[in-house]
Amino acid sequence: MTTAGTDRPGVTGGARSGGAVRRRRTAVGLLVAVLVVVADQVTKSLAVSGLSPGPVHVIGPFSLELSYNTGVAFSVGSGLTAPIVVIVVVVVALVAWFGRAVPNTAAAVGIGMILGGAIGNLADRLFRGHHGAVIDFVYSGFWPTFNVADASIVCGCVVLGLALWRSGATRSSAEHQGQGVK
């Protein structure tokens, strides 16, 4: 059981050491990453098997429509599978390295979402027989077709950004209060 406030900078929750808090955050990030990879790969398998005959209308402008993307976001770099794989591996390693020292659990969740999404799309490029393409299937008509991994990367960046901003605001406020009036 954790003590309220264990995610604040400098607070370790009483008996909990800084190393234990760091390990817990790392475990949270890894768990989120695994859940994202599983959800991504399951939904892509369902999309390949269920959407091959054609698109399925969901509601309004939204439909499920199978497509394959050999590029990155917005199909930029289509056909450059080998360089994309190298870049993604480097990005995954950097995000994982950065994720070891996140300031709070929310940041660990964001890191896990980004890692899971990147690994999910990397798995498509390396292990599915679509010539290095990523499976996309959520179609809106006003936004490029995407998948669970893509959504997780975007949402994870937002969560991480907010968590880091909040952590910086908390730290800045604590430093400012510590100066006091003389």
C-alpha positions in Angstrom: 0.0 0.0 0.0 1.4 3.4 -0.9 1.1 6.6 1.0 -0.7 9.6 -0.6 1.9 11.8 -2.3 4.5 9.1 -3.1 4.7 10.5 -6.6 5.8 13.9 -5.6 9.5 14.7 -6.1 11.5 14.0 -3.0 8.7 12.0 -1.4 9.3 8.3 -1.0 6.3 7.3 1.0 7.8 6.7 4.4 9.5 3.3 4.5 9.7 3.0 0.7 13.2 3.7 -0.6 13.8 5.7 -3.8 14.9 2.5 -5.5 11.6 0.8 -4.6 9.6 3.7 -6.0 11.6 3.6 -9.2 11.2 -0.1 -9.6 7.4 0.2 -9.0 7.2 2.9 -11.7 9.3 0.9 -14.1 7.0 -2.1 -13.5 3.9 0.1 -14.1 5.4 1.3 -17.4 6.3 -2.2 -18.5 2.9 -3.5 -17.6 1.2 -0.8 -19.6 3.6 -1.4 -22.6 2.7 -5.2 -22.5 -1.0 -4.4 -22.4 -0.8 -2.0 -25.3 1.2 -4.5 -27.4 -1.3 -7.3 -26.7 -4.3 -5.1 -27.4 -2.7 -3.7 -30.6 -1.7 -7.2 -32.0 -5.1 -8.7 -31.2 -7.0 -5.9 -32.8 -4.8 -6.0 -35.9 -5.3 -9.8 -36.2 -9.0 -9.2 -35.9 -8.9 -6.5 -38.5 -6.9 -8.6 -41.0 -9.4 -11.5 -40.6 -12.6 -9.5 -40.4 -12.0 -6.6 -42.7 -10.5 -8.3 -45.7 -13.8 -8.5 -47.5 -14.3 -4.7 -47.1 -14.9 -1.8 -44.7 -17.5 -1.9 -41.9 -19.3 1.4 -41.1 -19.4 2.2 -37.4 -21.1 5.5 -36.9 -21.0 8.9 -38.6 -17.7 9.3 -40.5 -16.1 6.4 -38.6 -15.5 3.0 -40.1 -13.2 0.1 -39.9 -11.2 -0.2 -43.1 -8.1 -2.4 -43.6 -5.0 -0.7 -44.9 -1.3 -1.2 -44.9 1.2 1.6 -44.2 4.9 1.1 -45.1 5.8 4.6 -43.9 5.5 6.3 -40.6 2.9 8.9 -39.4 0.7 10.1 -42.3 2.5 7.6 -44.6 5.7 9.7 -44.7 8.7 7.6 -45.8 6.6 4.9 -47.5 8.8 2.1 -48.7 11.7 2.9 -46.4 11.2 -0.1 -44.1 14.8 -0.8 -43.2 15.7 2.8 -42.1 12.3 3.1 -40.3 13.0 -0.1 -38.3 16.5 1.1 -37.3 15.1 4.5 -36.2 12.2 2.9 -34.3 14.6 0.5 -32.4 16.8 3.5 -31.4 13.7 5.5 -30.3 12.4 2.5 -28.3 15.8 2.2 -26.6 15.9 5.9 -25.8 12.3 6.0 -24.4 13.0 2.9 -22.3 16.2 4.5 -21.0 14.4 7.7 -20.2 11.6 5.7 -18.6 13.9 4.4 -15.9 13.9 7.8 -14.1 10.4 9.2 -14.6 9.3 11.6 -11.8 5.9 10.0 -11.2 3.5 7.1 -12.0 1.6 9.1 -14.6 4.8 9.7 -16.5 5.5 5.9 -16.3 2.1 5.2 -17.8 2.8 7.6 -20.6 6.2 6.0 -21.3 4.5 2.6 -21.2 1.9 3.7 -23.8 4.6 5.1 -26.1 6.8 2.0 -25.8 3.9 -0.4 -26.3 2.7 1.5 -29.4 6.2 1.7 -30.9 6.8 -2.0 -30.2 3.4 -3.0 -31.5 4.0 -1.2 -34.9 7.6 -2.5 -34.9 6.3 -6.1 -34.5 4.1 -5.6 -37.6 7.1 -4.5 -39.6 9.3 -7.4 -38.5 7.0 -10.3 -38.0 3.9 -10.0 -40.1 4.1 -10.9 -43.8 3.1 -7.5 -45.2 6.5 -6.5 -46.5 7.3 -4.2 -43.6 3.9 -2.5 -43.5 1.9 -1.6 -40.4 -1.7 -2.7 -40.3 -4.1 0.3 -39.9 -7.9 -0.1 -39.6 -9.6 2.9 -37.9 -10.8 5.2 -40.6 -12.5 8.6 -39.9 -12.6 10.3 -43.3 -10.9 13.4 -41.8 -7.8 11.9 -40.3 -5.4 9.3 -41.7 -6.3 5.7 -40.9 -4.7 4.5 -37.7 -4.5 1.6 -35.2 -4.3 1.0 -31.4 -0.5 1.4 -31.4 -0.8 4.8 -33.1 -3.5 6.0 -30.7 -1.4 4.8 -27.8 1.7 6.7 -28.9 -0.3 9.9 -29.3 -2.2 9.5 -26.0 1.1 8.4 -24.3 2.8 11.6 -25.5 0.0 13.7 -24.1 0.0 11.8 -20.7 3.8 12.1 -20.5 3.8 15.7 -21.4 1.2 16.6 -18.8 2.9 14.5 -16.1 6.3 16.1 -16.8 4.7 19.6 -16.9 2.8 18.9 -13.6 6.0 17.5 -12.0 7.9 20.6 -13.1 5.2 22.9 -11.9 5.1 21.1 -8.5 8.9 21.2 -8.2 9.1 24.8 -9.2 6.4 25.7 -6.7 8.2 23.8 -3.9 11.5 25.5 -4.7 9.7 28.9 -4.8 8.1 28.3 -1.4 11.4 27.1 0.1 13.0 30.5 -0.5 10.6 32.2 1.9 10.6 35.8 3.0 13.5 37.2 5.0 
